[in-house]
Amino acid sequence: MGKTFADRLRWAMERKGIRQVDLSKWTGLSDGMISQYLSGMSVPREENLKKIAYVVGASPAFLLGYEDTQVGFQTLDSVYSLLTFDDKKKVLEYAEMLLDKEQRDVQG
């Protein structure tokens, strides 16, 4: 996997078996625009980046090279964004419980 947006996008697409035509169709972006992204001629604006990231199951930060790893290839952000408000509250409560436990373990 490379360091550029184009490299990371190609890598993410390959991992999920997504073709250029599929990415264009599923994001609503033109095939020409996707081609520019894949060739490294252009980097998407935030709105398009979010669409692409969602489809390929990667975080925008990963695609832009700000993160070096993809946990389980689908980030917590992408899963969390699909939850209902009530389920988001449950996730937050669970995460807070885990943090409290970790702090108690560290303190001995």
Legacy VTK file of the C-alpha trace (Angstrom):
# vtk DataFile Version 3.0
C-alpha trace
ASCII
DATASET POLYDATA
POINTS 108 float
0.000 0.000 0.000
1.363 3.384 -0.960
1.266 6.753 0.678
-0.744 8.764 -1.852
-4.508 9.077 -1.971
-4.541 7.290 -5.333
-2.482 4.374 -3.979
-4.635 3.988 -0.897
-7.866 4.265 -2.859
-6.720 1.547 -5.291
-5.668 -0.631 -2.356
-9.031 -0.178 -0.595
-10.936 -0.889 -3.790
-8.943 -4.068 -4.405
-9.557 -5.285 -0.856
-13.317 -4.984 -1.348
-13.366 -6.090 -4.995
-14.707 -2.745 -6.180
-14.140 -1.720 -9.794
-13.849 1.873 -11.000
-17.273 1.677 -12.643
-18.766 0.395 -9.357
-17.227 3.225 -7.351
-18.589 5.740 -9.827
-22.073 4.224 -9.709
-22.229 3.838 -5.916
-20.883 7.313 -5.123
-22.724 9.160 -7.883
-19.415 10.601 -9.093
-18.523 10.561 -12.779
-16.228 7.897 -14.134
-13.910 10.681 -15.281
-13.675 12.081 -11.753
-12.912 8.643 -10.311
-10.266 8.207 -13.004
-8.618 11.478 -11.937
-8.557 10.295 -8.314
-7.089 6.910 -9.252
-4.434 8.455 -11.481
-3.360 10.886 -8.776
-4.309 13.929 -10.856
-6.837 15.069 -8.273
-7.864 14.557 -4.651
-11.565 14.713 -3.779
-13.180 17.475 -1.795
-14.550 16.569 1.631
-18.073 15.651 0.490
-16.814 13.333 -2.260
-14.116 11.928 0.013
-16.765 10.884 2.528
-18.794 9.139 -0.189
-15.745 7.281 -1.452
-14.603 6.324 2.045
-18.031 4.937 2.889
-18.176 2.801 -0.251
-14.668 1.365 0.098
-15.011 0.871 3.878
-12.072 3.065 4.831
-11.810 6.248 6.834
-11.172 9.525 5.036
-8.083 9.968 7.233
-6.723 6.619 6.071
-7.308 7.417 2.406
-5.563 10.769 2.799
-2.581 9.151 4.519
-3.160 10.544 8.017
-3.667 7.047 9.479
-1.442 4.083 8.757
-3.819 1.318 9.737
-7.371 0.273 9.115
-8.788 -1.627 12.079
-10.725 -4.510 10.572
-10.733 -2.413 7.397
-14.022 -0.846 8.387
-13.462 1.952 10.831
-15.482 2.589 13.925
-16.498 5.939 12.403
-18.084 4.320 9.367
-20.025 1.807 11.477
-21.011 4.356 14.120
-22.401 6.745 11.499
-24.938 4.092 10.458
-26.355 3.562 13.951
-29.553 5.029 15.326
-29.301 7.748 17.973
-30.231 5.287 20.743
-27.628 2.771 19.594
-24.989 5.516 19.432
-25.732 6.274 23.101
-25.239 2.582 23.961
-21.884 2.514 22.157
-20.750 5.620 24.012
-21.818 4.180 27.383
-19.972 0.940 26.638
-16.822 2.803 25.563
-16.913 4.881 28.756
-17.263 1.698 30.816
-14.224 0.186 29.062
-12.185 3.337 29.703
-13.117 3.302 33.383
-12.084 -0.358 33.622
-8.788 0.342 31.874
-8.033 3.238 34.222
-8.771 1.056 37.274
-6.493 -1.677 35.896
-3.655 0.800 35.339
-4.003 2.263 38.828
-3.736 -1.203 40.292
LINES 1 109
108 0 1 2 3 4 5 6 7 8 9 10 11 12 13 14 15 16 17 18 19 20 21 22 23 24 25 26 27 28 29 30 31 32 33 34 35 36 37 38 39 40 41 42 43 44 45 46 47 48 49 50 51 52 53 54 55 56 57 58 59 60 61 62 63 64 65 66 67 68 69 70 71 72 73 74 75 76 77 78 79 80 81 82 83 84 85 86 87 88 89 90 91 92 93 94 95 96 97 98 99 100 101 102 103 104 105 106 107
